[in-house]
């Protein structure tokens, strides 16, 4: 079988570091976008997540830290909620960008919460 792909639930220490970097960048971009459009509440939620991801990169982390960071991921703006009455209403381009960033950040949050199995060849 040779070079079989690792299942997605198996993360190396390097994978975790990369996830934290990605999460920090995505949350920072979300915070900037919300702040630029006067949604200061959402901006602060994502800025706090970005700062926490950065601290974990510098100070180190446990699975409990990753669970806390990825858990209860902020929904952001009301229009990101599929249950919102006007969820399918036309959006401005920045809103589509935020929706895309939010999907990526949410997926990364899920990966951070996945039980870590350190792969050692």
Buried (B, 14 or more C-beta within 10 A) or exposed (E): EEEEEEEEEBBBEEBBBBBBBBBBBBBBBBBBBBBEBEBEEBBBBBBEBBBBBBBBBEEEBEEEBBBBBBEEBBEBBEBBEEEEEEEEEEBEEEBEBBBEBBEBBBEBBEBBBBEBEEEEE
